[in-house]
Amino acid sequence: MSVLLVTQAFATDWDSILPPGSQLSGQLEVVSTKMELTVGETLLLPLPGSRSYSCPVEVDGDSVRVVAHDIHESVTLQGVTPGKSTVRIFRKFWQDPDVSESYQLVQVVDVTVTSSFRESLLPGQQDDTQKIPIPVQKDGTEWEGYLSRQSEELVTVITEGKEWTALWQRAFGVPAPEIDFEKYGVACVFLGFQSDWLYSIHLEEPCIEGDLLIIPYDLMEIILELEGPFRASGQYRMKAYEKKKGFGMIVQHGSCKEKELPNNGLPEL
């Protein structure tokens, strides 16, 4: 379940990856690519930006999110929940107006994200009559529990109110608590109904790797004496962390590779 930072061998010059004949025709053709990630895994795609061209990126689907994006250098994606997403990479000349007609599609990446767990409970088998307790806030802005309606594994950092509201409605059926998303992002780890065991989810102090603020988490097995097969019920943990200007935020399984941040792990703004 460790997170892997994958650097694909995409050149920073589009001429080297264009389909045969496109250079002769003088027309820029779209490059199509397929990728596979597990939930929580990250993918670094270099972009062919220059002083003249920037590379906007668009994501269609909820299984992948952009965690860092330099329009001239690279984009970092993270698989957040099982499913499929399409990532579109465009090229835009710096003097062109900022309208859709000035964006030239150059690459399409179809990403399939799979769960980190073996499936232990088939869809539709969960007990819909089971009462889901409202999460209790503890230690400032932190929530933890073992029951939710979030059926799919979810590992992400929520950075906007709309996404936060949707998660609470989907997982608990109640309004979301107030969070200042100008200042904070919320690290969320939901194990879904595919979890193979009951775990204690530990969120650790953040650290910096490149242009990312990494929030490590670990899973500790809880000793159980079961009378029947284990039934995963949507266990979760959520915790707010202070943002750092210019840095993307991700949740990563395992420990940081670099030294922890000072000031108890909170970055200076």
N, C-alpha and C positions, 0 to 999 in steps of 0.2 A: 504493500500500500504506500510505498514511498513515492514522493513526487519527483518527476524527472523533468529537467529543463532540456528540451530538445531543440537543437539548432539545425534547421533544414538547410540543405545545400542549394539555396536559391541565390543566384548571382545578383550583384548590385547593378548589373547592366542588362536591360531587358533583351538586347540583341542576342545574348547567349542562351536564352531560354525560350525564344519565340519558335513556333512551329516552322518546319522547313518551308522555304518559299516566301515567307512573309517579308523578309528583308528585300527580296527581289521585287515583290509586288508593291512595296512601299506602304502597305497597310498593316497597322498594328493588330494582331490577332489575340484573342483571349486565351490564356493558358489555364487549363483545368487541372486541379489536383485533388486527391482524396487523402484524408488523414484519419487516424484513430487515436483517441485519448481515453483514459479512465478519468473518473471524477476526481478532481483535485490536481490532475496533471497539467503542466504548462507547456506551451509551444511558442518558440521565438521565431518569427518570420522576418528576415531582413527585407527592407524595401529599397527599390531603386530610385531613391530621391536624389535631387541635385539642387544646385542654386536656382535652376530654372523650373524644376518640377517638384511638386509635393505629392504625397500618396495618401489620400483619404481612405479610410477603411469603414465598411458597413457590415453589420452582422444581422442575419435573419435567422431567428430561432433563439430559444432560451437555454440551450445546453452549453453554450460557450459565451464567454464575455471577454471584452478587451480590458486588460488590467494595466497596460502601459502602451503608449503610442507616440513615437516620434515620427512626424509626417515625412521626414527626410531619411530616417535611419532604419527603424524596425517597429514591429508591433508584437506585443506579448499577449497571447490568448490563454485562457484557463478553462478547462472542462469543469462545469459546476454541477450538472445534473444529467442523468442518462437521457439520450435523445440525439437528434441530428440538427445541425446548424450549417448555414452557408455563409462563408466570409467572402466578401467582394472587395477587391483592391482596385483602386482607381488611380489614374495619373492626371494631374491638373497643372497646366502651365501657369506660372505665377502672375502673368499679366491678364489672364482670362478672368472674366467676372465670376463671382461666386454663385453660379446658377447650375442647375442639373445638366444643361447642355454642354458645359465646359468640363465635365467629369468624364474621362475616357476609361472604360472598364478594361483592365489588362489581365486580371487573374481572378479565378473563382476557386475557392478552397471549400470542399464539402467535408465537414468534420462530423464523425460519429463518436459519441461519448458513451462509454459503458460503465456500469457500476463496479466498484471495487470489491463487492461482496458476492458470494454465491446466493442465489435466490432461495430464501427460506420460507417465504409465504407468497403464494401465487395471488395475483390481483383478484379481488372479489372475495378472498377468504377472510379478510379482517372483519372483526366484529364491529359493525357500524353503530350498534347500540351502546358501545362502551363509552362511558362519559370521559371527555377530555378535560382535565383540570386546567384552569387558566394559569399560565406561568407566573410564578412569584418572583419579583425582582429582588436580587440580593447583591450585596457588596457593591453598591452604586448602580451600575447599569450592566447587569449580568443575569441571565436566565438559564435554568437547566431543568430537564425533566425526562421522563421515560415514555410518555404518551403524547402523540400528536397525530394529525391527519395528513402530515407530509409523507406521502407514500414512497416517493423517490428519494434516493440519496441526494443530498445537497451540501456542497462545500463552497462557500462564497463569502465575499465581503459586500454587504449592502451599503450603498453610499448615497441613496436618495429616498425621500419619503414615500414616493409612489410604490416602489418595490417593497419597502418595509411594510406598508399597509397591506399590500397584496399577500405577503408571506403570512402575516398574522391571521388574516381572514381565511386563508387556505389551510393553515396548520392548526388553528385553534378556534376559528369562528368568532373572534372577538376583535374589537378595535386595537390597533397597535399603540403602545406607549409613545410619548413624545421623545424624539431624539433630535438634537441639533446636528443635522448632516452637513452643515457648513464646517463644523469642527470635528465631527466624529464619523467613523465608519464602523459598522457592526459585523464582526466575524461570526459566521453562522456555520455550524456543523450539525446536519441532520442525517442520521444513519438510515432512515426510511424503513420500509418493510422488507428489504433484502438483507438486512444485517444478520450475520450468522450467530451472534451471541449478544448478551447484555453487557455493555461497556460503561465505564466511567470515562467521560470525555474531558480531557485536560487541555485548556488553552493557556499557552505560555506567554512570556514577555516577547515583544517583537524585536527584530533586528533588520539590518539593511543588507541587501544583496543587489548590487547594480543600481537600477532605478526603481527597485521594488522594496516596499516595507513588508517583510515576511512575518506572519503571525503563526508560529508553530502550534500544532496540536498533537496529542497522543491519545491512544485508546488503551485503557486498562481493563482487563476482563474481571467481571464480578462473579464470585463463586456462587453457583446456584445448585440446588437439588431439585431437579425437575421430575414430575410424574409423567410428563408426555413430551412431545417435540417442542423445542423452543419456538415461540411465536414473536417475531419482532414487531414492535408497536410504535415505531416512529420516534425513538429517543433522540435527544438534541441538547445542544448548548449554544448560547449566544452571548457575546460580550462586546461592548463598545470600546474602541481604541481611538486615540487621537490621531488625526491625519497629519501627514507631513507634506508640505507644499512641493509639488513637482514629482512626487513618488506615487506609483500605483500601489495598491494594497491587495495581498492575497493571503489565504489560509493554506498552510503547508503541513502535511503529515510528516512528523519527524522533527529533529532539532535544526536550529540555524547552523549554517556553515561558518558564519563570521561572528565577531564579537557582538554581544548584546549592546543595545543603546544605553546611554547614561540616563539619569533621572528616572530610575525605575522602569525603564523601557519606553517611556513616552518621549517622542521626538520633539525637538524644539521647532516652533513655527517660524 
